[in-house]
Amino acid sequence: MKRYDVLVCGAGHAGVEAALAAARMGSDTLLLTGNIDTIGKMSCNPAIGGQAKGQMVREIDALGGEMAINADFTGIQFRLLNESKGPAVQSPRVQCDKKAYQFRLKNTVELQLHLDLFQATVTGLIFNKGKIVGCRTNLDLDFFGQCVVVTTGTFLQGLIHVGQNKSEGGRLGDFSAKALSASFLEAGIELQRFKTGTPPRISGRSIDFNKMKEQKGDAPPTFLSFHDTRKDAELFHVEHLFSNSGWRPGSNQISCWITYTTPKSAEIVLQNLHKSAMYSGKITGTGPRYCPSIEDKFVRFSNKTRHIIYLEPEGRHTDEYYVSGLSTSLPFDVQLDLVHSISGLEKAHLLRPAYAIEYDFAPPIQLLPTLESKKIENLFFAGQINGTSGYEEAAGQGIIAGINAAAKTQNTSPLVLQRHDAYIGVMIDDLVTKGTTEPYRMFTSRAEYRLLFNHGSAELRLFDFAKRYNLLPQNRLKAIGEKKASIESEIQKLETSRSNGTLWADKIRRGLAPKDLPEDFHFLSKPVQDQILYRIKYKGYLEQELRLVGRLCHLDAVKIPPSLDFLSIRGLRKESALKLHQKRPFSLGQASRISGVNPADISILMVFIAAQNRAKSLSSSLDKNQQNGN
């Protein structure tokens, strides 16, 4: 009977962040899920973070999201990837206890003010005059809200493949959302098919770890969330609140293990390719390029004699292991032979089979940069329905969709992160500008300004957005502001004060060890020290990137009218006009990033839009004069 501000359909990683963001902004929010017991479930690997993904999770934390703190308090191993490389590409990663992660996130949702939770499967959308106003469920209950965020993951007409066997489901053991796709098509939203997969799980007591290399966690650990701007009391309170499904971050870390495939593994796969659902033609959807199945690895990389396999524990209180690197859709009997061909797994007992899954997604060029549908007002999409893969990519979209849905109900301006603001901004711009022909995954190489995106700077980069949209508690906003001021003050001091006639900053750039810096530097916190050293050491490169941002930002500031007829603009190449007509870019900057649109096309567009704006301005002036009787 209640009318909500925001409805969120689906409680995976995108849905949870969307619902929490909207509720924390004060919008009355309802989170609908087909199964309350699988809120925030880690359907595939038991880890959060990684290359570029770790930076993105820190951005989610900087915007008030839950993924980072949830991973820290349920983490069983912490590692900083690329530690030997530059700080810009170093990425934190946390191996989590799957069940603890899921239960703690469920409890977070249950305790959140302004957020209701209900178990029902969404079967259709309710529209009124081109706007979405609610959704229908399998219980014959309709729910109404001003905005709806759809985060259906892999459940839209999900089809699971194990060899030639196929069954309906969004993941193994779960249902398939079959009715909702028809509702999208009825609304004029295009759908296509993608494929993803997951490896088998095996019993730990059947693994011979003596044949494997141990991979321990880091000491001290690098956390995903920003602990230095949270009060100790706040962190301990959180730990106490979720004592049944969380623990002190970094404590009692558990090892992962490394092994490799063998020539026998390759032989088994290649001899049984015709039985693979992917290679036999049973699967029509496109799979992820950068997370290939074991079949793809042996076919596409035939020159490699072996492939690395990681054995990752799924939790503290289970003996189940995730076999990372062995995603496949081969029949179960072949999977068994394949696993037994790997060093240390000769006697492994499989608990769950590997499988591939096909599902519907909506090509994301149908969205605005706010993640709102171009076709249906107040309808937002986030997560795998937009063609992405990965928990982190889903959560990054979820928090932006939730913020913008709440902002719309509150009549405030939307949040659009630019490519120079965050990895989240890069991802969303890639999706809504270029679309994707395969499941999208974030990499540091996708960001032109990745030197600006070192993981420790996320709070500082996104501070103004967090403050403007009231995304963080006041005490944390104050702490971030003080941290920012402290960094800027110390940099100023080191750039202007000298030691033996040489600027301290120049000494740092020449390789001075931090231990040799002035005494007051060592009273600063480690995160503050790291940011000071990073900004001073890479000052020239950072300034160069900022100059580039300045030159390109003016294009993003020029908005393209939604009704602009690209096909009628004289001088615009036909190929460009067709692509612009199809993708309907939001700004000149977005138009410039569309493949096939060249600088000459952008110049013509700029002149045309400027002429239109002048004509409108002149017409408005004439109208005012007429009204005044002049």
Secondary structure, 3 states (H helix, E strand, C coil): CCEEEEEEECCCHHHHHHHHHHHHCCCCEEEEECCHHHCCCCCCCCEEECCCHHHHHHHHHHCCCCHHHHHHHCEEEEEEECCCCCHHHCEEEEEECHHHHHHHHHHHHHHCCCEEEEECCEEEEEEECCEEEEEEECCCCEEEEEEEEECCCCCECCEEEECCEEEECCCCCCCCECCHHHHHHHCCCCCEEEEEEECCEEEHHHCCHHHCEEECCCCCCCCCCCCCCCCHHHHHHHHHHCCCCCCCCCCCCCCEEEEECCHHHHHHHHHCHHHCCCCCCCCCCECCCCCCCHHHHHHHCCCCCCCEEEEEECCCCCCEEEEECCCCCCCHHHHHHHHHCCCCCCCCCEEECCEEEEEEECCHHHECCCCEECCCECEEECCHHHCECCHHHHHHHHHHHHHHHHHHHCCCCCCCCCCCCCHHHHHHHHHHHHCCCCCECCCHHHCCCHHHHCHHHHHHHCHHHHHHCCCCCHHHHHHHHHHHHHHHHHHHHHHHCEECCEEHHHHHHCCCCHHHCCHHHHHCCHHHHHHHHHHHHCHHHHHHHHHHHHHHHHHHHCECCCCCCHHHCCCCCHHHHHHHHHHCCCEHHHHHCCCCCCHHHHHHHHHHHHHHHHHHHHHHHHHHHHHCCC
